[in-house]
Amino acid sequence: MRSLHLIGLVASGIVLVACSQKTQTEASTAGDHAAVAADHAGAATASAANDAAANAAAATDEAARRTSAAAGKAARKADAAADAAARTN
């Protein structure tokens, strides 16, 4: 009876060690997966920031182009008004 009890304790110890190793392996794997996910999130964030910067630059260029066009149109209208005023005098 005592031998069976001792064998049971040894077997339980082996199972606990095996479970512990399995748990450690799974925890390590989960940590590795979390690190990969963090790397991917960082890359996605950097990509989104680059896209946002490119979009902002394009919007700034378009705003400058439209402002220049509007200024040119206003200058032409001012010239036309000055010419009309000069003809009426």
C-alpha positions as CSV (number, residue, x, y, z in Angstrom):
1,M,0.0,0.0,0.0
2,R,2.8,2.3,0.9
3,S,4.5,1.5,-2.4
4,L,1.3,2.4,-4.3
5,H,1.1,5.7,-2.5
6,L,4.7,6.5,-3.3
7,I,4.2,5.6,-6.9
8,G,1.1,7.8,-7.0
9,L,3.1,10.7,-5.6
10,V,5.9,10.2,-8.1
11,A,3.4,10.0,-10.9
12,S,1.7,13.1,-9.7
13,G,5.0,15.0,-9.5
14,I,5.9,13.9,-13.1
15,V,2.5,15.1,-14.3
16,L,2.9,18.4,-12.5
17,V,6.3,18.9,-14.0
18,A,5.0,18.0,-17.4
19,C,2.1,20.4,-17.1
20,S,4.4,23.1,-15.8
21,Q,6.7,22.7,-18.8
22,K,3.6,22.7,-21.1
23,T,2.3,25.8,-19.4
24,Q,5.7,27.5,-19.7
25,T,5.9,26.6,-23.4
26,E,2.4,27.9,-24.0
27,A,3.1,31.1,-22.1
28,S,6.3,31.6,-24.1
29,T,4.4,31.0,-27.4
30,A,1.7,33.4,-26.3
31,G,4.4,36.0,-25.5
32,D,6.0,35.4,-28.9
33,H,2.6,35.9,-30.6
34,A,2.0,39.1,-28.6
35,A,5.4,40.4,-29.7
36,V,4.6,39.7,-33.4
37,A,1.2,41.4,-33.0
38,A,2.8,44.4,-31.4
39,D,5.3,44.6,-34.3
40,H,2.5,44.4,-36.8
41,A,0.6,47.1,-35.0
42,G,3.6,49.3,-35.0
43,A,4.2,48.8,-38.7
44,A,0.5,49.5,-39.4
45,T,0.7,52.7,-37.3
46,A,3.8,53.8,-39.1
47,S,2.1,53.1,-42.5
48,A,-1.0,55.0,-41.5
49,A,1.1,58.0,-40.3
50,N,3.0,58.0,-43.6
51,D,-0.3,57.9,-45.5
52,A,-1.7,60.7,-43.4
53,A,1.4,62.8,-44.1
54,A,1.2,62.2,-47.8
55,N,-2.5,63.1,-47.8
56,A,-1.8,66.3,-45.8
57,A,0.9,67.3,-48.3
58,A,-1.4,66.6,-51.2
59,A,-4.2,68.7,-49.6
60,T,-1.7,71.5,-48.9
61,D,-0.5,71.5,-52.5
62,E,-4.1,71.6,-53.7
63,A,-5.0,74.4,-51.4
64,A,-2.0,76.4,-52.6
65,R,-2.9,75.8,-56.2
66,R,-6.5,76.9,-55.7
67,T,-5.5,80.0,-53.7
68,S,-3.1,80.9,-56.5
69,A,-5.9,80.5,-59.1
70,A,-8.3,82.5,-57.0
71,A,-5.7,85.3,-56.6
72,G,-5.1,85.3,-60.3
73,K,-8.8,85.6,-61.0
74,A,-9.2,88.4,-58.5
75,A,-6.2,90.2,-60.1
76,R,-7.8,89.9,-63.6
77,K,-11.1,91.2,-62.3
78,A,-9.4,94.1,-60.6
79,D,-7.6,94.9,-63.8
80,A,-10.9,94.7,-65.7
81,A,-12.6,97.0,-63.2
82,A,-9.7,99.5,-63.4
83,D,-9.8,99.4,-67.2
84,A,-13.6,100.0,-67.1
85,A,-13.2,102.8,-64.7
86,A,-10.5,104.4,-66.9
87,R,-12.7,104.3,-70.0
88,T,-15.6,106.0,-68.2
89,N,-13.4,109.0,-67.2
